[in-house]
């Protein structure tokens, strides 16, 4: 199953939902450190995605990284689902943040 997730991510490396599904799968099967890695890559790919934030916060919470989880849950609450607000915030980010492309190891 893991190979399938990695293959899909390789084919569509900018599609954040692929990372989210993979991170969630890893969390569900108990591969928490790998889930943190994939969720973090997903978050770096799209730091203004409420779903990316939520997945990383959830895995941080599950592994006991409470401060980081709380910070992300607060960010998620601030962003909410207001797309205009998210897009506006994206205008203020430097290109080095908005153009990040993580790689899976």
C-alpha positions as CSV (number, residue, x, y, z in Angstrom):
1,X,0.0,0.0,0.0
2,X,2.8,2.4,0.9
3,X,4.4,1.9,-2.5
4,X,1.1,2.9,-4.2
5,X,1.0,6.2,-2.1
6,X,4.6,7.0,-3.0
7,X,3.9,6.3,-6.7
8,X,0.9,8.6,-6.8
9,X,2.9,11.3,-5.1
10,X,5.7,10.9,-7.6
11,X,3.2,11.3,-10.5
12,X,1.5,14.4,-8.9
13,X,4.1,15.9,-6.5
14,X,2.1,19.2,-6.1
15,X,-1.2,17.6,-5.2
16,X,-1.5,18.1,-1.5
17,X,-4.4,15.7,-1.0
18,X,-2.0,12.8,-1.9
19,X,0.3,13.7,0.9
20,X,-2.7,14.1,3.3
21,X,-4.0,10.6,2.5
22,X,-0.6,9.0,2.8
23,X,0.1,10.8,6.1
24,X,-3.3,9.7,7.4
25,X,-2.6,6.1,6.3
26,X,0.7,6.1,8.1
27,X,-0.9,7.4,11.2
28,X,-3.6,4.7,11.1
29,X,-1.0,1.9,10.8
30,X,1.1,3.3,13.6
31,X,4.1,4.6,11.5
32,X,3.9,7.9,13.3
33,X,7.4,9.3,12.6
34,X,7.0,8.7,8.9
35,X,3.5,10.2,9.2
36,X,5.1,13.4,10.8
37,X,7.6,13.6,7.9
38,X,4.9,13.2,5.2
39,X,2.5,15.6,6.9
40,X,5.3,18.2,7.3
41,X,6.2,17.9,3.6
42,X,2.6,18.4,2.8
43,X,2.4,21.5,5.0
44,X,5.6,22.9,3.5
45,X,4.1,22.4,0.0
46,X,1.0,24.4,1.0
47,X,1.3,26.2,4.3
48,X,-2.0,28.0,3.9
49,X,-4.1,24.8,3.4
50,X,-6.4,24.2,6.3
51,X,-6.3,20.5,5.5
52,X,-2.5,20.4,5.5
53,X,-2.4,22.2,8.8
54,X,-5.0,19.9,10.3
55,X,-3.2,16.7,9.3
56,X,0.2,17.9,10.7
57,X,-1.5,19.1,13.9
58,X,-3.2,15.8,14.3
59,X,-0.1,13.7,13.9
60,X,1.9,16.1,16.2
61,X,-0.9,15.6,18.8
62,X,-0.8,11.9,18.4
63,X,3.0,11.7,19.0
64,X,2.8,14.1,22.0
65,X,4.3,17.2,20.4
66,X,1.7,19.3,22.2
67,X,3.1,22.8,21.7
68,X,3.5,22.3,17.9
69,X,0.0,20.8,17.6
70,X,-1.5,23.7,19.6
71,X,0.2,26.3,17.4
72,X,-1.1,24.6,14.3
73,X,-4.6,24.2,15.6
74,X,-4.6,27.9,16.4
75,X,-3.4,28.7,12.9
76,X,-6.1,26.4,11.4
77,X,-8.7,28.3,13.5
78,X,-7.4,31.7,12.3
79,X,-7.5,30.6,8.7
80,X,-10.8,28.8,8.9
81,X,-12.2,28.0,5.6
82,X,-12.4,31.5,4.2
83,X,-10.6,31.1,0.9
84,X,-10.3,34.9,0.3
85,X,-8.5,35.3,3.6
86,X,-6.1,32.4,2.7
87,X,-5.3,33.8,-0.7
88,X,-4.7,37.3,0.8
89,X,-2.3,35.8,3.4
90,X,-0.5,34.0,0.5
91,X,0.3,37.4,-1.1
92,X,2.4,38.3,1.9
93,X,4.6,35.2,1.8
94,X,8.0,35.3,0.2
95,X,8.4,33.3,-3.0
96,X,10.8,30.9,-1.2
97,X,7.9,29.8,1.0
98,X,5.2,29.6,-1.7
99,X,7.4,27.8,-4.2
100,X,8.7,25.0,-1.8
101,X,8.5,21.5,-3.1
102,X,9.3,18.9,-0.6
103,X,10.8,15.5,-1.5
104,X,9.9,12.2,0.1
105,X,12.8,10.2,1.3
